[in-house]
Amino acid sequence: MVQVSVSMARPLDDMTLEDVARILGRSFAVEGVVNGPDGMTATVRDDVSYDHLRQAVVKVLRVARHLTEECVFSHEPTDWQGSDAQLALEAAGDVQRLGPGLFAFGGSFLTVRGALDTLLLGIAARHGAKELAYPPLWPIPVLRDINYFHDFPQLAMVAAGVETDFTSRSRFSEAHRRGSGSTAIACTAENGLAPAVNALAPTVCDCCYWLLRDRRDVADQVFTIHGHVFRNEASDEGSLDRLSAFTMREIVTVGTEAFVLARRQVLLEDMKQLAQLLGLRCTIEAADDPFFCNDALQKNLLQTAAQLKYELRVVLFGNREIAVGSLNLHNDYFSKSYDYTTRDGARPFSGCFAIGCERLTYALFCRYGLDLEQWPQPVRSVLRLG
């Protein structure tokens, strides 16, 4: 355990304490963050130096004090009730655990997830979106060039193959034969593994911008993509609300600042309408990305101050809520990172509307239960469930 105390003129309010714990938790195993007689005290379980932890805590405090929650939409159905549907979904065999953060889906869960994606495709079609598909493995430069590994090392996942020589393959084969008892593989040369040249996709939109790299003729355009996403995280309780592998549907806009901002406003209205049609108890509010506790952390201030990110947050049951979607404005970050311009030499803006398909599906089962026949007819109609 390592503990750091920071003197303060007055105690932090509960919300700021929660923000400090949340942001520190992206980089450390947090044991606790509390107000004390001499200021705020943070305790972590990591083997980290006192000076390094103190420096991180001071940075986090600077960010947490400036984070603001701005709600731009709230929907409170008068007939709302919710209960955790996960155990029932597992009992029915519609959700099956594979490992931490990993689940298999079938039955009614797949039916609703597919219906939601059809609904989202309809939104994309109204924007004239071109549908694209990308593999779940991306070349390392796709993420390196946008500083992903620096900004989000806690989420990154890379894929390493076995070396091509006979010795490495033989060593790997012998070490991991059936009955060896191994449940994990150290990604080292000694184990016969080659350096990773690909990473698992942590989102679905970045390849859109990567494929525009070095172009000088980028025009206003809209894309939509459905794909698998992988992040090095999982719920501590084994819940469906935080998975290591899941799917997302995104609507991506690229073009002039005026074009992207106008589309963003329409997509915000689409998000509001989606929530109302599905009868969700939810809010849409300003949010920030989970930047690591290094210099990237300062980007949280930019995001919240400029309202670059909004999240669709849904109440599942009780006080349990999750973000099922987001609306993001990147300004010209990707066009600078991948060096593409319009014909007149301007840096295009970009933005995206993203929905986590499993999270939204889970939220609907928590809202309405497992029997699709008993779901309200307006919801069944919008999902075309009959």
N, C-alpha and C positions, 0 to 999 in steps of 0.2 A: 504494500500500500504506500502511496505517496500522497501527501496532503499539503495544500497550499492555501494560505489565508491572505486576503487582500483587504487592507483597511479602507473603509468607506465612511463618508459623512453621515449617511443614513442607510438603514436596511433596504434591500431590494424588495420590490413587491413580488407577490407569488408568481405572476405571469412572467416577469423578467427572470426570476429564479428558474422557472420551467424552460425558458428560452436558453439560458446558460447551460443547463443540463442537457438539453436537446442538441445544441451545437457542439458542446464538448464530446457528446456521445458519438459523433461522427468519426472521431479520431482516437478516443480513449474508452476503456471500460470503466464507466463512471459508477462509483459506489454511492456518492451522494454530493449534493450541492445545497448548502444551508446557510442561513444568516446566523452569525455568532455575535458575541459581545464586542468583538473588535473589527467586524466586517463580514465579508462573505468567505466561506471555506468550501473548497472543492477537494474531494478525495477520489482517487482513481486506483484501479487494481493493476495498472501497467508497470513494467520495469522501466521507468523513465526518470530522468534527472529532475531534481527540484527546480532548477533554473529553467529547463525546457518547459515543464508544466506551468510554471508561473508565467512565463512569456505567453503561452497559449491562453491561459485564463485571462490575462490582461487584454489580449486581442479580442477574445470572445465577449468580455464585458463591454468593450467599446462598441461592438456590433449590436449586442443584445439591447443596450440602452436606446438604440436608435430604430430598432425594428418597430414597425407600426402595423396594426391590422386594420385594413380598410375593407369593409364589406360593401360590395356593389350590388348584391342581390341576396334575397332571403326568401325561402319558400317553406311555409309551415302548414302542411295539410291538417285540416281540422279533425280528420279521422285517423291520424297517425298512430300506429303502434308497431313495435319491432321487437324481434327476439333473435338470438343467435341461431342461425340455420345450419351451421357447419356440422354438428353432430348428426342431425337428421339426414343431411346430404351424404355423410359418410355411411350411415346405417343403410341408406337406400342404394349404396354402391355408385352414386353419381359423382362422388369425389373420393379418391383413394390416395393415401399417403405413399410417396415413394421414398422420401428422405426429408431432411430439414429444408423447408422452403420449396419442396418439390411435390407436386400433386398430379395425378391422372384424373381426367374428367370424362364423363359420359352421361347418358340419359338426359334428364330434364335440364341439367346444368349446361350441357352442350347445346341443347335446343334453344335455351334463352340466350346463351352467348352468341350463337349464330344469328338469332333474330335481332339482337342489338347491333351486330356488325352490319346487317342489311339496312337497318335504320340509319346508321352512321354513313353508310355508302350513299344513301339517299341525300343526306346533307351535303356530302362531297360532290354529288352530281349536280346539285343546285349551284354550286360554285364553279362548275365546268372543270372539275379536277381530273387530271390524267392519272389513271391507276398504275402503280409501279409495284414491283416485288424485288426484294433483296435477300441474299442469303444471310443466315445468322452469324456467319464468320466474316469479319472485315479485316482488311490489311491494317497493320499497326499504324501507318501514317494517317489513316482516316481520323483516328482519335488523337494521335500525337500532335498533329498540326493544329488542332483546336484546344490543345493544352488539357485534354480530358484527364490524362494520367496524373498530371500535377494537381488539378483542381479536385478530382474525385478518386484518389487512390483507394479509398475504402470500398468503393463500388466496383472497381475494375476486375474483369476476369479475362484471362488470356488462354489460348489453346496451344499446347505444345505437342508435336508429333515425335515419334521415335526416329532417331538418326537412321540414315540410309545404309550404313555399313553393317556387315554380317555380325560383327562382334557386339555392337550395341543392340541389335535386334535379338540376338541370342541371350544376352544378359537380361534384357527386359522380359523376354519370354519365360525364362527360368524363374525370375524373381516373382512373377505374378501368375504362375500356374494355379489351377484350381487346388484348394487345400492349403495354399500358402498363408492364409489368414490375413492377407493385406486388405485394408479397407481404404487406404489412401496411398497415393503415389507421389513421392518427392520429385519435383520437376528439376532434376539436376542432370548434368552430363554423366555423372557416375551411374545414374539409372538408365542411361542410354537415350535420354530425351534431348531433342534439338532445341535451340532457342526458339521461342514463340515468334512467329511472323504474322499471326492473326490474333485478333481479340474477338470475344463474344460480344455481339451488339448490345450496348447498354440503352439504346433507344432505337427508333426506326427512321428518324428523319435525317440524320447526319449524312447518310449516303447521297441524299438528294443534292446537298450542297457540294459534296466531294466530287460528284460527277459533273459539276459545273466548273471545276477548277481550271484556271488559266484561260477561260473563255473571255471574249471581248464583245459578245453579242447577246448577253442575257436580257431577256424581255420579261414582262409581267406574266406570271404563270402560277398555276395551282396544281399540286400533286396530292394524291392520297396513297397511303401505304398501310398494309396490315402485316405485322411481323412479330416474331418471337424476340423477346428482350431478356437479358441476363444481367443480374446485379448481385454482387457479393454481400447479400443480406438476407435475413429471414426473420420471421416473427419468433420471439422468445417463447411464445405460448403455442407455436405450431399452428397459428391461425392463417386463414386465407387472405387476411388483409395485408400481408407482406410476404411476397414470394421471391425466390431466387430466379425463377424462370416463369415468364408470363407472356401474354400477348397484348399488343397495343394497336389501335387504329389511329392514324394521324392524318390531318389535313394540313398541308404545308403551303405557305405562300412565299413567293420570291418576286421581287421587282422593285419599282420605285418606292420611295418612302410613302408617297400619297396612296399608292395602290395597296401596299401592305397594311397601312394604318386603317384604310377604309374596310378592307377585308376583315381585319381584326375586330372592328366594331360589329360587323355583321355576324362573325363567328361567336362573339360574346352573346349576342341576342339568340343565336342558335343554341348555345349552351344553356341559357335560361329556359328556352322553350323545351329543350330536351328534359330538363329537370322537372318542369311542370307536367309534361305529358306522362312521365313515368311516376308521378306522384311522390317524388322524393322529398324528405325533410332535409334541407340542405342550405348551404350558403355558397356564394362565390366571393372570394376575398383575396386581397393581395398576399403574396407568399414569397418565399425565397428558396433557392436550391440548396442542397446539402453540401456546401463547399467544405473542404478539408481545413483543419486549423493551421494553415500556413498563410502566406500572403494572399492566397485566393479568397480567404475569408472576407476581405474587404469588399468583394463583389456583392455580398449580401446587402450592403448599404446602398449600392447603386441600384440593385433590383427593386428594393422596397421604395426607395426615394423616387424612382422613375416609374414605378408600377409596371415593371416589365413582365411580371408573372402573376397570373391569377389562378387560383385552384378552386375546383368544384369539390366541396367538402360535404359528405353525406353522413347523417347520423344513422348508425346501424341498429343500435338498441341501447337503452339507458343513455349514458353519456359517451358511449363509444362511437367515434366518428373517424372516417378515413377520407383521404383525397382520392377521388375516382377519375379525375381529369384535370387538365390544366390548359391555360391559354398563354402562350409565351411570345414575347417580342424580342428578337435578337439584335435589332438595329442592323448595322453593317458588319457585325462580328464575323460571320461566316465568309462573307465576300472578301474581307481583309485576310482572313486566315487561309483561304483557298485561292486567293488572288483571281477573282473574276469581276468583270465590270459589264456595264451596259455599252451600247454602241458609242455613246457620247463620253465614255470614260468614267461615269459615276459608279460608286459602289452600291450595289443593290441591297435593300433591306430584306429581312426574312422574318417569318413568324410561324407558329404551329399551334394547332388545336389537337390535343392528345387525350385519348380515353384509355384507361386500363381496363381491358375487357373482363378479366376475371374479377376484379374488384367491383365493377358495376354490376356484374351478374350476381355476385355474392350479396351485394346491397339489396338487390331486388328480392332475393329469397328471404333475407332477413325482414324485409318489409311485408311480403305477402305470403310467405310459407311455401311448402313444397308442392302442393296440389295446384298445378297450373289452371285446372278447370275452375278453381275458386278465386283466381285473380280477378280484379275488377275488369269489367268488359272494356272500358276505355283503354286500359293498359294492354289487355289482350289484343285489342284492335290495332293500336299503334305498333305493336310488335308482330302483328299478323299471326297470332297464335290460334286463330279460329274464333 
